Amino acid sequence: QVQLVESGGGSVQPGGSLRLSCVASGSIVSMYGMGWYRQAPGKQRELVAFITSGGNINYADAVKGRFTISRDNAKTTTFLLMNSLKPEDTAVYYCNGAFNGRAYWGQGTQVTVSS
């Protein structure tokens, strides 16, 4: 089993910044990549950013130029730096990891952007 633990959510004013972290632990035999999804009230969960083990990165159009995904050298911790936050970025952010041929999810962390 693999566990994902997120941290770093919170409340911020429009234009502010937050940094999310996600640590993977457990029995990791193989890894495709790690990333972040979000789900706003009444909406479907959507991809925010994903980084593969080879370093390929994919961003949602809505966050390009504002959000940056990165990881540590061990590739078991991923970070999401969110700048220029907008009210429409308000959502529960979930860490996602593709390990051992399946997807794992964190418990989610709330991000609220409001004045």
Backbone as a chain_set.jsonl record, in Angstrom:
{"seq": "QVQLVESGGGSVQPGGSLRLSCVASGSIVSMYGMGWYRQAPGKQRELVAFITSGGNINYADAVKGRFTISRDNAKTTTFLLMNSLKPEDTAVYYCNGAFNGRAYWGQGTQVTVSS", "coords": {"N": [[0.828, -1.198, 0.0], [0.333, 2.294, -0.593], [0.681, 5.478, 0.8], [-0.528, 8.787, 0.691], [0.112, 11.997, 1.796], [-1.065, 15.161, 2.235], [-0.279, 18.662, 2.615], [-0.435, 22.18, 3.488], [-2.591, 23.678, 2.548], [-5.107, 26.322, 2.796], [-6.419, 29.611, 3.571], [-6.466, 32.47, 1.491], [-5.986, 35.762, 0.15], [-7.186, 37.11, -2.99], [-4.732, 37.098, -5.555], [-2.739, 36.269, -3.928], [-0.421, 33.736, -2.643], [0.137, 30.209, -2.302], [1.627, 27.181, -1.113], [1.518, 23.842, -1.769], [2.176, 20.592, -0.442], [2.997, 17.154, -0.915], [3.528, 14.029, 0.364], [4.652, 10.855, -0.391], [4.474, 7.557, 0.84], [5.309, 4.198, 1.884], [4.987, 0.968, 0.344], [6.599, 1.224, -2.37], [7.097, 0.175, -5.508], [7.171, 0.706, -8.203], [6.867, 3.736, -10.147], [4.84, 5.95, -11.925], [4.212, 8.666, -11.909], [3.435, 11.803, -10.203], [0.88, 14.055, -9.067], [-1.508, 16.789, -9.028], [-4.936, 17.281, -8.417], [-8.108, 18.977, -8.459], [-11.212, 19.803, -6.845], [-14.017, 21.636, -7.038], [-16.934, 22.911, -5.304], [-19.84, 21.304, -6.421], [-18.753, 20.682, -8.854], [-16.879, 18.608, -11.173], [-14.008, 16.588, -10.381], [-10.863, 17.778, -11.405], [-7.88, 17.793, -13.398], [-4.982, 19.466, -12.286], [-2.147, 19.737, -12.31], [0.587, 17.67, -13.363], [3.39, 15.566, -12.937], [5.621, 13.436, -14.496], [7.618, 10.485, -13.811], [9.736, 10.688, -15.481], [10.008, 13.356, -15.772], [8.326, 14.839, -17.372], [5.874, 17.358, -17.685], [2.543, 18.397, -17.158], [0.075, 20.86, -17.384], [-3.09, 22.207, -16.409], [-4.96, 24.351, -18.526], [-6.066, 26.521, -17.213], [-4.363, 27.151, -15.153], [-1.845, 27.556, -16.099], [1.227, 29.272, -16.166], [0.795, 30.386, -13.711], [0.809, 28.457, -11.697], [3.178, 26.113, -10.398], [4.555, 22.956, -10.621], [6.601, 20.703, -8.837], [9.207, 18.473, -7.651], [10.916, 16.416, -5.181], [14.296, 15.118, -5.062], [14.187, 12.409, -4.563], [11.837, 11.763, -5.65], [9.492, 11.217, -4.341], [8.081, 13.133, -3.1], [5.96, 15.745, -3.878], [5.405, 19.091, -4.962], [3.267, 21.938, -5.128], [3.329, 25.04, -6.223], [1.449, 27.838, -5.956], [0.703, 30.738, -7.446], [-0.562, 34.133, -7.808], [-3.277, 33.731, -7.129], [-6.75, 33.104, -7.707], [-10.252, 33.716, -7.072], [-11.655, 31.668, -8.342], [-9.981, 29.534, -8.114], [-10.556, 28.318, -5.804], [-11.054, 25.364, -4.06], [-11.076, 21.865, -3.138], [-7.998, 20.405, -2.987], [-6.391, 17.622, -4.299], [-3.847, 15.274, -3.871], [-2.338, 13.123, -6.196], [-1.065, 9.956, -7.035], [0.656, 7.776, -9.172], [1.415, 4.694, -8.663], [2.956, 1.49, -8.627], [1.322, 0.483, -10.613], [-1.25, 1.439, -10.205], [-3.638, 3.991, -9.192], [-3.313, 6.297, -6.552], [-4.717, 8.281, -3.911], [-4.599, 11.292, -2.013], [-5.935, 12.701, 1.056], [-6.988, 15.151, 0.612], [-6.873, 18.735, 0.583], [-8.034, 21.848, 1.649], [-8.308, 24.765, -0.287], [-8.88, 28.118, -0.198], [-9.775, 31.03, -1.795], [-10.329, 34.244, -1.257], [-11.605, 37.54, -0.738]], "CA": [[0.0, 0.0, 0.0], [1.021, 3.576, -0.647], [-0.084, 6.547, 1.428], [-0.204, 10.154, 0.268], [-0.29, 12.956, 2.818], [-0.938, 16.531, 1.746], [-0.248, 19.768, 3.575], [-0.193, 23.491, 2.895], [-3.779, 24.42, 2.149], [-5.499, 27.407, 3.674], [-7.163, 30.729, 2.996], [-5.606, 33.538, 0.999], [-6.678, 36.766, -0.644], [-6.858, 37.079, -4.424], [-3.39, 37.57, -5.843], [-1.799, 35.669, -2.998], [0.261, 32.499, -3.003], [0.169, 29.078, -1.384], [2.442, 26.06, -1.571], [1.049, 22.548, -1.298], [3.146, 19.505, -0.449], [2.433, 15.807, -0.829], [4.563, 13.03, 0.615], [4.259, 9.461, -0.617], [5.213, 6.586, 1.642], [4.783, 2.848, 1.791], [5.679, 0.004, -0.497], [6.637, 1.741, -3.745], [7.933, -0.652, -6.366], [7.321, 1.44, -9.451], [6.141, 4.992, -10.139], [4.659, 6.643, -13.199], [4.283, 10.09, -11.651], [2.592, 12.367, -9.154], [0.288, 15.307, -9.49], [-2.556, 17.44, -8.245], [-6.262, 17.497, -8.97], [-8.936, 19.782, -7.558], [-12.653, 19.672, -7.009], [-14.795, 22.734, -6.47], [-18.304, 22.48, -4.993], [-20.744, 21.147, -7.549], [-18.018, 20.423, -10.091], [-16.113, 17.368, -11.227], [-12.583, 16.674, -10.094], [-10.127, 18.087, -12.623], [-6.433, 17.83, -13.316], [-4.325, 20.764, -12.145], [-0.784, 19.583, -12.818], [1.111, 16.315, -13.173], [4.775, 15.404, -13.351], [5.943, 12.021, -14.594], [8.924, 10.12, -13.266], [10.732, 11.149, -16.44], [10.112, 14.807, -15.727], [7.355, 15.526, -18.22], [4.897, 18.104, -16.891], [1.317, 18.809, -17.821], [-0.724, 21.792, -16.595], [-4.384, 22.643, -16.917], [-4.861, 25.675, -19.141], [-6.492, 27.547, -16.266], [-3.327, 27.463, -14.165], [-0.556, 27.772, -16.758], [1.832, 30.563, -15.905], [0.561, 30.787, -12.319], [1.135, 27.333, -10.815], [4.378, 25.368, -10.743], [4.698, 21.675, -9.939], [7.982, 20.245, -8.735], [9.334, 17.297, -6.786], [12.242, 16.273, -4.598], [15.177, 14.223, -5.824], [13.759, 11.019, -4.376], [10.62, 11.652, -6.457], [8.359, 10.763, -3.547], [7.397, 14.314, -2.598], [5.67, 16.706, -4.925], [5.007, 20.401, -4.48], [2.52, 22.772, -6.05], [3.407, 26.451, -5.872], [0.322, 28.514, -6.587], [0.811, 32.197, -7.392], [-1.645, 34.904, -8.44], [-4.492, 32.94, -6.918], [-8.019, 33.717, -8.05], [-11.379, 33.067, -6.376], [-12.04, 30.43, -9.032], [-9.068, 28.461, -7.715], [-11.075, 27.735, -4.569], [-11.414, 23.959, -4.246], [-10.287, 20.884, -2.394], [-6.904, 19.935, -3.826], [-6.034, 16.243, -3.992], [-2.625, 14.721, -4.426], [-2.529, 11.86, -6.914], [0.179, 9.285, -7.368], [0.531, 6.533, -9.933], [2.431, 3.786, -8.141], [2.696, 0.042, -8.67], [0.29, 0.181, -11.581], [-2.576, 1.936, -9.864], [-3.694, 5.364, -8.713], [-3.561, 6.544, -5.138], [-5.183, 9.637, -3.642], [-4.519, 11.831, -0.678], [-7.223, 12.987, 1.683], [-7.454, 16.451, 0.141], [-6.621, 19.912, 1.405], [-8.877, 22.947, 1.187], [-7.724, 26.049, -0.667], [-9.933, 29.11, -0.338], [-9.286, 32.333, -2.242], [-11.446, 35.166, -1.026], [-11.265, 38.823, -0.123]], "C": [[0.867, 1.254, 0.0], [0.109, 4.625, -0.014], [0.415, 7.894, 0.912], [-0.742, 11.115, 1.332], [-0.005, 14.359, 2.321], [-0.844, 17.517, 2.903], [-0.112, 21.073, 2.803], [-1.412, 24.252, 2.432], [-4.083, 25.546, 3.123], [-6.294, 28.46, 2.942], [-6.21, 31.845, 2.621], [-6.45, 34.515, 0.213], [-6.33, 36.626, -2.117], [-5.509, 37.736, -4.676], [-2.321, 36.971, -4.962], [-1.233, 34.355, -3.494], [0.109, 31.46, -1.903], [1.06, 28.003, -1.986], [1.911, 24.784, -0.925], [2.176, 21.531, -1.386], [2.419, 18.181, -0.337], [3.577, 14.813, -0.695], [3.983, 11.643, 0.412], [5.121, 8.545, 0.237], [4.564, 5.225, 1.494], [5.606, 2.002, 0.847], [5.61, 0.438, -1.957], [7.622, 0.924, -4.548], [8.202, 0.064, -7.686], [6.48, 2.712, -9.379], [6.038, 5.56, -11.529], [4.781, 8.147, -13.001], [3.394, 10.511, -10.506], [2.018, 13.682, -9.635], [-0.789, 15.791, -8.557], [-3.827, 17.57, -9.069], [-7.001, 18.407, -7.992], [-10.403, 19.572, -7.871], [-13.337, 20.808, -6.27], [-16.207, 22.245, -6.19], [-19.17, 22.419, -6.244], [-20.071, 20.854, -8.875], [-17.277, 19.097, -10.01], [-14.655, 17.621, -10.853], [-11.831, 16.864, -11.41], [-8.632, 18.101, -12.364], [-5.952, 19.266, -13.172], [-2.928, 20.692, -12.759], [-0.3, 18.175, -12.502], [2.537, 16.283, -13.67], [5.098, 13.919, -13.368], [7.322, 11.741, -14.004], [10.05, 10.553, -14.203], [10.867, 12.652, -16.514], [9.175, 15.559, -16.659], [6.257, 16.136, -17.353], [3.715, 18.517, -17.749], [0.536, 19.71, -16.869], [-2.097, 21.972, -17.238], [-4.23, 24.057, -17.475], [-5.15, 26.782, -18.133], [-5.4, 27.967, -15.293], [-1.957, 27.713, -14.793], [-0.05, 29.185, -16.505], [1.661, 31.045, -14.475], [0.994, 29.704, -11.329], [2.392, 26.632, -11.327], [4.436, 24.085, -9.929], [6.17, 21.292, -9.924], [8.016, 19.035, -7.81], [10.727, 17.279, -6.185], [13.037, 15.239, -5.385], [14.761, 12.761, -5.698], [12.479, 10.715, -5.14], [9.425, 11.138, -5.662], [7.632, 11.907, -2.865], [7.175, 15.267, -3.756], [5.128, 17.987, -4.298], [4.188, 21.107, -5.558], [2.571, 24.2, -5.534], [2.34, 27.182, -6.671], [0.455, 30.019, -6.361], [-0.393, 32.841, -8.067], [-2.986, 34.185, -8.315], [-5.741, 33.776, -7.164], [-9.141, 33.037, -7.266], [-11.789, 31.75, -7.031], [-11.071, 29.278, -8.791], [-9.529, 27.78, -6.425], [-11.58, 26.318, -4.821], [-10.702, 23.127, -3.189], [-9.249, 20.332, -3.367], [-6.454, 18.558, -3.355], [-4.709, 15.886, -4.643], [-2.946, 13.368, -5.064], [-1.175, 11.264, -7.229], [-0.101, 8.003, -8.117], [1.693, 5.635, -9.543], [1.988, 2.348, -8.334], [1.505, -0.291, -9.558], [-1.116, 0.632, -11.226], [-2.473, 3.356, -9.331], [-3.994, 5.404, -7.226], [-3.92, 8.017, -4.957], [-4.899, 10.022, -2.203], [-5.904, 12.19, -0.168], [-7.799, 14.328, 1.246], [-7.132, 17.563, 1.119], [-7.363, 21.1, 0.802], [-8.033, 24.169, 0.868], [-8.88, 27.013, -0.919], [-9.313, 30.451, -0.69], [-10.443, 33.313, -2.172], [-10.943, 36.445, -0.394], [-12.141, 39.07, 1.098]], "O": [[1.981, 1.263, 0.523], [-1.095, 4.648, -0.27], [1.613, 8.106, 0.725], [-1.91, 11.045, 1.713], [1.137, 14.71, 2.024], [-1.275, 17.233, 4.02], [0.271, 21.086, 1.633], [-1.28, 25.381, 1.959], [-3.409, 25.706, 4.14], [-6.781, 28.235, 1.835], [-5.258, 32.131, 3.348], [-7.497, 34.157, -0.326], [-5.281, 36.077, -2.454], [-5.183, 38.775, -4.102], [-1.129, 37.143, -5.216], [-1.518, 33.914, -4.607], [-0.029, 31.794, -0.727], [1.227, 27.921, -3.203], [1.862, 24.663, 0.299], [3.019, 21.593, -2.281], [1.349, 18.099, 0.266], [4.476, 14.763, -1.534], [2.944, 11.303, 0.98], [6.334, 8.728, 0.345], [3.425, 5.107, 1.041], [6.774, 2.289, 0.587], [4.688, 0.071, -2.685], [8.828, 0.968, -4.307], [9.314, 0.031, -8.213], [5.496, 2.767, -8.642], [7.037, 5.647, -12.243], [5.383, 8.834, -13.826], [2.69, 9.695, -9.911], [2.591, 14.345, -10.5], [-0.962, 15.282, -7.45], [-3.798, 17.918, -10.249], [-6.579, 18.585, -6.849], [-10.786, 19.219, -8.986], [-13.249, 20.925, -5.047], [-16.64, 21.256, -6.783], [-19.222, 23.369, -7.025], [-20.735, 20.783, -9.909], [-17.077, 18.54, -8.931], [-14.145, 18.732, -10.997], [-12.123, 16.2, -12.404], [-8.179, 18.383, -11.254], [-6.446, 20.169, -13.845], [-2.578, 21.495, -13.624], [-0.713, 17.565, -11.516], [2.867, 16.89, -14.689], [4.878, 13.219, -12.379], [8.092, 12.663, -13.735], [11.183, 10.76, -13.768], [11.727, 13.173, -17.224], [9.225, 16.787, -16.728], [5.775, 15.509, -16.409], [3.866, 18.927, -18.9], [0.353, 19.378, -15.698], [-2.24, 21.898, -18.458], [-3.456, 24.858, -16.95], [-4.55, 27.855, -18.192], [-5.498, 29.026, -14.673], [-1.007, 28.048, -14.086], [-0.794, 30.16, -16.614], [2.308, 32.008, -14.064], [1.49, 30.012, -10.245], [2.636, 26.567, -12.532], [4.373, 24.116, -8.7], [6.893, 21.533, -10.89], [6.994, 18.625, -7.26], [11.611, 18.02, -6.613], [12.501, 14.569, -6.267], [14.96, 11.972, -6.621], [12.08, 9.557, -5.264], [8.448, 10.673, -6.248], [6.671, 11.681, -2.131], [8.095, 15.559, -4.521], [4.483, 17.965, -3.249], [4.399, 20.894, -6.752], [1.936, 24.533, -4.533], [2.331, 27.148, -7.902], [0.335, 30.506, -5.237], [-1.142, 32.189, -8.795], [-3.728, 34.056, -9.288], [-5.787, 34.972, -6.875], [-8.986, 31.893, -6.841], [-12.222, 30.823, -6.347], [-11.327, 28.156, -9.228], [-8.951, 26.776, -6.009], [-12.427, 26.096, -5.686], [-9.846, 23.617, -2.452], [-9.595, 19.848, -4.445], [-6.174, 18.349, -2.175], [-4.484, 16.164, -5.821], [-3.727, 12.58, -4.529], [-0.251, 11.967, -7.638], [-0.988, 7.235, -7.746], [2.812, 5.797, -10.03], [0.806, 2.025, -8.221], [0.766, -1.237, -9.286], [-2.075, 0.24, -11.89], [-1.384, 3.859, -9.055], [-4.819, 4.646, -6.716], [-3.498, 8.878, -5.728], [-4.952, 9.192, -1.296], [-6.907, 12.011, -0.859], [-8.974, 14.607, 1.486], [-7.121, 17.356, 2.332], [-7.321, 21.323, -0.408], [-7.161, 24.561, 1.643], [-9.749, 26.752, -1.75], [-8.439, 30.95, 0.018], [-11.408, 33.218, -2.931], [-9.987, 36.442, 0.381], [-12.007, 40.102, 1.755]]}, "num_chains": 1, "name": "protein.A"}
